[in-house]
Amino acid sequence: MSVLTKGCKEKIVQSKETLLAPLVSLFDMPHPVVWNAVFKRTAPLDVEIGFGMGEFLARQASLYPERDFVGIEQLWERIYKTFKKIAETADSQNALDNIKILQADARVVFERLFLPGSIDNIYCLYPCPWPKKAHIKHRIFCQDFFKLLNNRLKDGGRITVVTDFYPYFSWMLEEVQNTGFDVQTQRVAASYDTKFERKWLSGGQQEFFEAQFVKIKNISYGLKEDVALKTYKLKEFDPKAFRFVDFKEDIAVIFKDFLFDAEQRRAMVYLIVSEGHLTQHFWVAITEQKGYWTVAKSEGQNFFPTPGIAKAIELVFEAAQNNRS
Ligand SMILES: C[S@@+](CC[C@H](N)C(=O)[O-])C[C@H]1O[C@@H](n2cnc3c(N)ncnc32)[C@H](O)[C@@H]1O
């Protein structure tokens, strides 16, 4: 909605719906995502990882209306501030409908949502440095992640990473070896004007470390695809005897809770399923219908249908079968 305020300066007043418009649900669209269909046009595609307060994302989208931008961030508080930043940056000519936002772990998003050879540029400004030796394993730009990004980039596509923390910078230059990139590095002054850059700048840091990774050779890295989920049937089920033993292999399925509604004739099993970078909270329903029991995913929850989720349903079926009295 556009209104004239005092002084006749045109101001965009955003309804909550408009404010949240860039948000894309990970689960309501087919995987992998065809971004041209989401943006309803064919345009170059740039992605920012960990956009924080969204300053750079909003600026880029405003400067380059002919390009499309996907921002990935884990923290909702920052995402919400980014919506406001997008609304402030938009003007009556340019609604910034070239931005889509995903709340997720970037590793999972690149594994599942982006097709090979589909991205032009990837940006990551001031990634979490994980300075302690014991935490280095959490750094995102490890060799495996470089391989994944390589595969999802177009030929000649580019990753730009800037960090305030030299040990992370030199570690990244080791990790990128043999992942199909040509590397260009430079020391730069503060030039992105993001919250974290301003923080380091106000702390006295004048110099930052920027790397450009240009894809020169394709590395194969399979897409993680959704799997079909089964519904199991049981002739008998005794909720009082239900016991679930945690499963811990490549996939971990950990039991958290069991509820039974005697009137509804339905049991609900709450599990945590971990595989690779992905941890999902998941409910399996055991429901009596027409004289038999079904074991299946519970409706009304968001999750990626992965091999771990399929395993969780199978394990609940086995537990329900074995614990019959
Ligand atoms: C140090 S902050 C930098 C934020 C912003 N780029 C800036 O310069 O102000 C790192 C950001 O990356 C996000 N982040 C960390 N790991 C992530 C991941 N695996 N996927 C998506 N975002 C991530 C964090 O939530 C945080 O907002």
PDBQT file of the ligand as one rigid body, heavy atoms in Angstrom, charges set to zero:
ROOT
HETATM    1  C1  LIG A 401      28.924 -13.633  11.783  1.00  0.00    +0.000 C 
HETATM    2  S1  LIG A 401      27.295 -13.575  11.164  1.00  0.00    +0.000 S 
HETATM    3  C2  LIG A 401      27.438 -12.539   9.723  1.00  0.00    +0.000 C 
HETATM    4  C3  LIG A 401      26.117 -11.976   9.289  1.00  0.00    +0.000 C 
HETATM    5  C4  LIG A 401      26.148 -11.016   8.089  1.00  0.00    +0.000 C 
HETATM    6  N1  LIG A 401      26.623 -11.669   6.890  1.00  0.00    +0.000 N 
HETATM    7  C5  LIG A 401      26.958  -9.803   8.404  1.00  0.00    +0.000 C 
HETATM    8  O1  LIG A 401      28.013  -9.634   7.782  1.00  0.00    +0.000 OA
HETATM    9  O2  LIG A 401      26.546  -9.033   9.280  1.00  0.00    +0.000 OA
HETATM   10  C6  LIG A 401      27.092 -15.177  10.434  1.00  0.00    +0.000 C 
HETATM   11  C7  LIG A 401      25.638 -15.470  10.061  1.00  0.00    +0.000 C 
HETATM   12  O3  LIG A 401      25.581 -16.707   9.397  1.00  0.00    +0.000 OA
HETATM   13  C8  LIG A 401      24.451 -17.434   9.872  1.00  0.00    +0.000 C 
HETATM   14  N2  LIG A 401      24.775 -18.860   9.686  1.00  0.00    +0.000 N 
HETATM   15  C9  LIG A 401      25.721 -19.576  10.323  1.00  0.00    +0.000 A 
HETATM   16  N3  LIG A 401      25.743 -20.831   9.871  1.00  0.00    +0.000 NA
HETATM   17  C10 LIG A 401      24.797 -20.914   8.930  1.00  0.00    +0.000 A 
HETATM   18  C11 LIG A 401      24.330 -21.970   8.097  1.00  0.00    +0.000 A 
HETATM   19  N4  LIG A 401      24.861 -23.187   8.173  1.00  0.00    +0.000 N 
HETATM   20  N5  LIG A 401      23.323 -21.712   7.244  1.00  0.00    +0.000 NA
HETATM   21  C12 LIG A 401      22.757 -20.474   7.167  1.00  0.00    +0.000 A 
HETATM   22  N6  LIG A 401      23.166 -19.434   7.921  1.00  0.00    +0.000 NA
HETATM   23  C13 LIG A 401      24.161 -19.650   8.788  1.00  0.00    +0.000 A 
HETATM   24  C14 LIG A 401      24.311 -17.023  11.317  1.00  0.00    +0.000 C 
HETATM   25  O4  LIG A 401      23.001 -17.216  11.820  1.00  0.00    +0.000 OA
HETATM   26  C15 LIG A 401      24.702 -15.555  11.259  1.00  0.00    +0.000 C 
HETATM   27  O5  LIG A 401      23.603 -14.704  11.046  1.00  0.00    +0.000 OA
ENDROOT
TORSDOF 0
